[in-house]
């Protein structure tokens, strides 16, 4: 009888681990990536909701997809977001050190130059990638070995410029 109970518990544990998409729980499962809160006001919350809905309708399939967010200041000193949908593990080339969980979706956050290019990651990339892989789970595909960066980088992306008065502008990249 003991054997059957042990076998049943191990079987359920194995199925539970197999079905999970990303590592649940607070705090995050590792220390290398810092969790931040992005939806600090109603405008940012609505921008994220709209962008994620668009990604789910147009770019993400089979419950696969994350958002890459690149934060920078433009020439006028305004905070800007470059939001990019991603379905592959291209984040591993330059892993960001911050992430957010928003309504169950994962957003990886990088500091960027004013042109939207992510700044290079400092520190241990291997440890950071292992941490992010735990957080993301199976939400992304392993990227193909050959892929044109321009088609991956800007398809479906959005630039958001935040004004000091709390308003914002949405722009499409060229």
Buried (B, 14 or more C-beta within 10 A) or exposed (E): EEEEEEEEEEEEEEEEEEEEEBBEEEEBEBEBBEEEEBBEEEBBBEBBBEBBEBBBEEBBEEEBBBBBBBBBBBEEEBBBBBBBBBBBBBBBEBBBBBBBBBEEBBBBBBBBEEEBBBBEBEEEBEBBBBBBBBBBEEBBBEBEEEEEEEEBBBEBBBBBBBEEEEEBEEEEEE
